[in-house]
Each structure stands twice: as structure tokens, then as C-alpha cells.
């Protein structure tokens, strides 16, 4: 099975877009600060999940 040049370039472009999207999703998940936030203010102590 042989692919034409435009079809091959389209497949490479689609794979590139998928790779960029995966890296962007990974970076966004990595930058999200997980854990618990503890705040003390005039209303008292608050503990929130992040």
C-alpha cells in the first residue's frame, strides 16, 4: 500500500497536533497545585481541597 505525498503529510500533521495537545495537557496537569489549602481569617480556620 502506497500513500500519496499529501496524504502522508496530512497524517504527519495530525500526529503533530495530537503530540502538541498531549504535551499541553501534561504541562497543565503538572502545574496544577494538588493538595489541601489551609486558611486562617477573621471567620476562623478553613480547610479546602484543591
SEKEKE-503523 format. One line per 2 residues: their letters; for each residue x, y, z of N, C-alpha, C. Coordinates in nm, 3 decimals, decimal comma. Example, Ala and Ser with C-alpha at 12.3 -4.5 7.8 and 13.67 -1.06 7.14 Angstrom:
as> 1,319 -0,569 0,780 1,230 -0,450 0,780 1,320 -0,330 0,780; 1,285 -0,225 0,708 1,367 -0,106 0,714 1,290 0,003 0,787
! end
This chain:
xx> 0,084 -0,118 0,000 0,000 0,000 0,000 0,088 0,124 0,000; 0,070 0,207 -0,098 0,147 0,331 -0,105 0,055 0,449 -0,078
xx> 0,109 0,547 -0,009 0,035 0,668 0,022 0,087 0,782 -0,064; -0,004 0,868 -0,105 0,039 0,985 -0,180 0,107 1,083 -0,085
xx> 0,184 1,169 -0,141 0,257 1,267 -0,059 0,164 1,355 0,024; 0,055 1,410 -0,033 -0,035 1,492 0,051 -0,098 1,412 0,166
xx> -0,132 1,285 0,142 -0,191 1,202 0,248 -0,088 1,177 0,358; 0,035 1,152 0,321 0,141 1,130 0,419 0,165 1,256 0,502
xx> 0,167 1,372 0,437 0,185 1,498 0,510 0,066 1,525 0,603; -0,055 1,489 0,561 -0,172 1,508 0,647 -0,163 1,420 0,771
xx> -0,118 1,297 0,754 -0,103 1,206 0,868 0,002 1,259 0,965; 0,114 1,308 0,912 0,220 1,363 0,996 0,169 1,487 1,070
xx> 0,091 1,572 1,003 0,037 1,692 1,067 -0,059 1,655 1,179; -0,144 1,556 1,155 -0,238 1,512 1,259 -0,163 1,457 1,379
xx> -0,061 1,376 1,357 0,019 1,323 1,467 0,089 1,435 1,544; 0,135 1,537 1,473 0,198 1,652 1,539 0,100 1,727 1,628
xx> -0,022 1,748 1,579 -0,123 1,818 1,659 -0,158 1,737 1,783; -0,170 1,606 1,767 -0,200 1,520 1,882 -0,087 1,526 1,984
xx> 0,036 1,523 1,938 0,151 1,528 2,028 0,155 1,662 2,103; 0,130 1,772 2,034 0,130 1,903 2,100 0,018 1,911 2,203
xx> -0,099 1,858 2,170 -0,210 1,856 2,264 -0,179 1,773 2,387; -0,114 1,659 2,368 -0,079 1,574 2,482 0,023 1,643 2,573
xx> 0,120 1,709 2,515 0,220 1,781 2,595 0,155 1,897 2,670; 0,064 1,968 2,605 -0,005 2,080 2,670 -0,090 2,030 2,787
xx> -0,160 1,919 2,769 -0,241 1,862 2,877 -0,153 1,816 2,993; -0,039 1,757 2,961 0,054 1,712 3,065 0,108 1,830 3,144
xx> 0,147 1,937 3,075 0,202 2,054 3,143 0,096 2,121 3,230; -0,028 2,129 3,183 -0,134 2,189 3,262 -0,160 2,106 3,388
xx> -0,161 1,975 3,375 -0,183 1,889 3,492 -0,067 1,898 3,589; 0,054 1,911 3,538 0,172 1,920 3,623 0,176 2,051 3,700
xx> 0,128 2,160 3,638 0,132 2,291 3,702 0,019 2,310 3,804; -0,082 2,227 3,798 -0,191 2,238 3,894 -0,139 2,198 4,031
xx> -0,165 2,281 4,130 -0,112 2,251 4,264 -0,209 2,160 4,339; -0,172 2,037 4,360 -0,259 1,944 4,431 -0,249 1,963 4,582
xx> -0,341 1,906 4,654 -0,330 1,906 4,798 -0,440 1,981 4,868; -0,408 2,027 4,985 -0,504 2,091 5,074 -0,456 2,234 5,101
xx> -0,551 2,327 5,101 -0,519 2,465 5,134 -0,582 2,497 5,269; -0,502 2,551 5,360 -0,549 2,587 5,493 -0,542 2,738 5,506
xx> -0,658 2,799 5,541 -0,663 2,945 5,556 -0,712 2,981 5,695; -0,652 3,085 5,749 -0,695 3,138 5,878 -0,732 3,284 5,853
xx> -0,858 3,319 5,876 -0,901 3,457 5,859 -0,996 3,495 5,973; -1,063 3,608 5,957 -1,150 3,656 6,065 -1,268 3,564 6,093
xx> -1,304 3,478 5,997 -1,415 3,384 6,018 -1,368 3,253 6,080; -1,239 3,235 6,093 -1,187 3,114 6,154 -1,096 3,038 6,059
xx> -1,080 2,910 6,090 -0,993 2,822 6,014 -1,074 2,753 5,904; -1,021 2,754 5,780 -1,087 2,686 5,669 -0,987 2,592 5,603
xx> -1,034 2,474 5,571 -0,953 2,375 5,501 -1,025 2,341 5,371; -0,956 2,357 5,259 -1,017 2,333 5,128 -0,930 2,239 5,047
xx> -0,995 2,147 4,974 -0,922 2,060 4,879 -0,897 2,138 4,752; -0,783 2,115 4,691 -0,751 2,180 4,565 -0,740 2,078 4,457
! end
